[in-house]
Amino acid sequence: MIDYDGEAGGYDASRGGEARAAATAEAVEQLLPAETCALVDVACGTGIVTRRLSRPGRTILGVDRSQGMLALASGRLPHRVVRGDATRLPIKSGNVDAVLFIWLLHLLDGAAPVFAEGARVLRAGGVLVTTVDKEEGAFHAASDVAAMTAPMRRQHTTRATDHFERVVALGASLGLSMVGDTLFTGIGQGRTPRQWCEQIIAGRVPWSREASPAQIADLCRDLSSLPDQDVARPDPLYRLIALTC
Ligand SMILES: C[S@@+](CC[C@H](N)C(=O)[O-])C[C@H]1O[C@@H](n2cnc3c(N)ncnc32)[C@H](O)[C@@H]1O
């Protein structure tokens, strides 16, 4: 996993900044019941999204295990963030109306312990909102890069910890059923073919990490042959789903 303590200082700017946070928070809010009073943002990071979910009468707690990310979050949400692990939330059972996992599941080796913990702290009728299929977000819209990378991505997608069908099945095993979903745009985060090659070669693209050196070389050669090498392809569209118990 990325070293989030080291990443913290540049995290917000490198992930779309306030525009991304605003789009994410707006999408989350669409999935929250109007009467959401107690909300926990698990893996809140720098709090850039969490802060935007504050409302009069709503209690918010951000939890993250990275001290570096939390240092920034505590500036945004004084006394409302704590250091902790998603598998051991410092919250009583059945105590919150909403649990958020925004860009957490794709980082994990397995989502079951985290999901079980989210279900534990939810009150009956509460909602768990999570991102799914993060790596596929960049390819939601058709493009030449999407078409060219599809065969390599296909092998990875269903194995991803945040794969939609796996997440829904995991929720069902814990008595959670899906009640809604929505999309939000990763504003300004579309990549050029050249940037895709750089990221793939640097090993920063999960769906290419298990490919052989020859497969990587072939893909990057093909990507380098595309027109408009420095024109960003469509911004990603990220998916959020809501489950209830
Ligand atoms: C991609 S960032 C997302 C941050 C935030 N949700 C956002 O959308 O800006 C992932 C965050 O998950 C945190 N994290 C990863 N594994 C965790 C765990 N097991 N328990 C708590 N936090 C965790 C990292 O420290 C990091 O801050």
The ligand as a MOL file (V3000), in Angstrom:
LIG
                    3D

  0  0  0     0  0            999 V3000
M  V30 BEGIN CTAB
M  V30 COUNTS 27 29 0 0 0
M  V30 BEGIN ATOM
M  V30 1 C -7.0060 6.8950 -1.0500 0
M  V30 2 S -6.9920 7.5770 0.5810 0 CHG=1
M  V30 3 C -8.6690 8.1470 0.6940 0
M  V30 4 C -8.8490 9.2410 1.6990 0
M  V30 5 C -10.2390 9.8850 1.7150 0
M  V30 6 N -11.2900 8.9170 1.9250 0
M  V30 7 C -10.4860 10.6750 0.4600 0
M  V30 8 O -11.3380 10.2730 -0.3420 0
M  V30 9 O -9.8430 11.7190 0.2740 0 CHG=-1
M  V30 10 C -7.0050 6.1240 1.5540 0
M  V30 11 C -6.9020 6.3590 3.0580 0
M  V30 12 O -7.1490 5.1020 3.7040 0
M  V30 13 C -6.3610 5.0460 4.8720 0
M  V30 14 N -6.3220 3.6370 5.2770 0
M  V30 15 C -5.8390 2.5940 4.5890 0
M  V30 16 N -6.0320 1.4500 5.2580 0
M  V30 17 C -6.6600 1.7780 6.4150 0
M  V30 18 C -7.1330 1.0420 7.5320 0
M  V30 19 N -7.0010 -0.2890 7.5810 0
M  V30 20 N -7.7300 1.6980 8.5410 0
M  V30 21 C -7.8580 3.0550 8.4910 0
M  V30 22 N -7.4340 3.8180 7.4710 0
M  V30 23 C -6.8430 3.1810 6.4390 0
M  V30 24 C -5.0510 5.6500 4.4410 0
M  V30 25 O -4.2720 6.0570 5.5400 0
M  V30 26 C -5.5350 6.8090 3.5660 0
M  V30 27 O -5.6750 7.9930 4.3130 0
M  V30 END ATOM
M  V30 BEGIN BOND
M  V30 1 1 1 2
M  V30 2 1 2 3
M  V30 3 1 2 10
M  V30 4 1 3 4
M  V30 5 1 4 5
M  V30 6 1 5 6
M  V30 7 1 5 7
M  V30 8 2 7 8
M  V30 9 1 7 9
M  V30 10 1 10 11
M  V30 11 1 11 12
M  V30 12 1 11 26
M  V30 13 1 12 13
M  V30 14 1 13 14
M  V30 15 1 13 24
M  V30 16 1 14 15
M  V30 17 1 14 23
M  V30 18 2 15 16
M  V30 19 1 16 17
M  V30 20 1 17 18
M  V30 21 2 17 23
M  V30 22 1 18 19
M  V30 23 2 18 20
M  V30 24 1 20 21
M  V30 25 2 21 22
M  V30 26 1 22 23
M  V30 27 1 24 25
M  V30 28 1 24 26
M  V30 29 1 26 27
M  V30 END BOND
M  V30 END CTAB
M  END
